[in-house]
Amino acid sequence: MSSNSETNNTNKAQRFRRIVNELNLRQSDIATKLNISRQYVNNIYHGREKLSEEKLVEFAKIYNVNLNYYFTGLGEMFLKSDTIQEPLNIELKKKFNLSDSDFIALTELLESGVTRDMILKFIQIKKGNKEALEALIQNLNGIKAALEF
C-alpha cells in the first residue's frame, strides 16, 4: 500500500509531465534552462525524484506555470498574467514549512472564498486587534449569506 506522500509525489510527477507535454518541451530544454542534468529532469518526469523548491519556483517563472495546479491539480495549468506573484498559499507554505497535506487544505480554504485580507485580519486578531476581529466576522457573515442565497 502506498503512503499519501508517495501518492502525492506521483500526482506531482503526472502534473509535471502534463505541463512539459502541453508546452512541447524536451527534457534537455528544461535541464538547460534550470541548470540541472537531463537525467535529473527524467527522474522528476517519472516520479523518482522531486523538483527542489528553488528549481520549482524557477520552472514556474520561466514557463508561467501555476504552482497551485502543480501542487494540487486545482486551477489552470498556466498563469494568464505576465507578472508572476507568488500565491499566498505558496508564500505561507514556505514561511511556515507546511506539509503537502496542510498546503492542500490551505489551498482549498483560500479557494473557498477566504481572502488574503481575511487571513491578515486573523493574524491581527491573534495580536489582540479587536477591530480586525469585527471586520473578519463581517467578511465571514457575508460569505455565509452568499452561500445561503
CORURJO-V481688 format. One record per backbone hydrogen bond with DSSP energy under -1.0 kcal/mol. NH is the residue of the N-H (numbers start at 1). CO is the residue of the C=O. E is the energy in kcal/mol with one decimal. If there is no record, write none. Layout:
nh=NH co=CO e=E
nh=NH co=CO e=E
This chain:
nh=7 co=3 e=-2.3
nh=8 co=4 e=-2.9
nh=9 co=5 e=-2.4
nh=10 co=6 e=-2.2
nh=11 co=7 e=-2.5
nh=12 co=8 e=-2.4
nh=13 co=9 e=-2.4
nh=14 co=10 e=-2.4
nh=15 co=11 e=-2.5
nh=16 co=12 e=-2.8
nh=17 co=13 e=-2.5
nh=18 co=14 e=-2.2
nh=19 co=15 e=-2.5
nh=20 co=16 e=-2.6
nh=21 co=17 e=-2.9
nh=22 co=18 e=-2.8
nh=23 co=19 e=-2.0
nh=24 co=21 e=-1.1
nh=25 co=20 e=-2.4
nh=30 co=26 e=-1.7
nh=31 co=27 e=-2.5
nh=32 co=28 e=-2.2
nh=33 co=29 e=-2.5
nh=34 co=30 e=-2.6
nh=36 co=31 e=-2.2
nh=41 co=37 e=-1.8
nh=42 co=38 e=-2.4
nh=43 co=39 e=-2.3
nh=44 co=40 e=-2.0
nh=45 co=41 e=-2.8
nh=46 co=42 e=-1.7
nh=47 co=44 e=-1.5
nh=48 co=43 e=-2.7
nh=49 co=43 e=-1.2
nh=56 co=52 e=-2.7
nh=57 co=53 e=-2.4
nh=58 co=54 e=-1.9
nh=59 co=55 e=-2.8
nh=60 co=56 e=-2.6
nh=61 co=57 e=-2.2
nh=62 co=58 e=-2.6
nh=63 co=59 e=-2.5
nh=65 co=60 e=-1.4
nh=66 co=77 e=-2.4
nh=70 co=66 e=-1.9
nh=71 co=67 e=-2.6
nh=72 co=68 e=-2.6
nh=73 co=69 e=-2.2
nh=79 co=64 e=-2.6
nh=91 co=87 e=-2.5
nh=92 co=88 e=-2.9
nh=93 co=89 e=-2.1
nh=94 co=90 e=-2.2
nh=95 co=91 e=-2.4
nh=96 co=92 e=-2.6
nh=98 co=93 e=-1.5
nh=103 co=99 e=-2.5
nh=104 co=100 e=-2.3
nh=105 co=101 e=-2.1
nh=106 co=102 e=-2.6
nh=107 co=103 e=-2.5
nh=108 co=104 e=-2.5
nh=109 co=105 e=-2.2
nh=110 co=106 e=-2.7
nh=111 co=107 e=-2.3
nh=113 co=110 e=-1.1
nh=114 co=109 e=-1.3
nh=119 co=115 e=-2.1
nh=120 co=116 e=-2.6
nh=121 co=117 e=-2.3
nh=122 co=118 e=-2.2
nh=123 co=119 e=-2.0
nh=124 co=120 e=-2.2
nh=125 co=121 e=-2.5
nh=126 co=122 e=-2.2
nh=128 co=125 e=-2.4
nh=129 co=124 e=-2.2
nh=133 co=129 e=-1.2
nh=134 co=130 e=-2.1
nh=135 co=131 e=-2.3
nh=136 co=132 e=-2.5
nh=137 co=133 e=-2.4
nh=138 co=134 e=-2.0
nh=139 co=135 e=-2.2
nh=140 co=136 e=-2.7
nh=141 co=137 e=-2.5
nh=142 co=138 e=-2.1
nh=143 co=139 e=-2.0
nh=144 co=140 e=-2.6
nh=145 co=141 e=-2.6
nh=146 co=142 e=-2.0
nh=147 co=143 e=-2.2
nh=148 co=144 e=-1.8
nh=149 co=145 e=-1.1
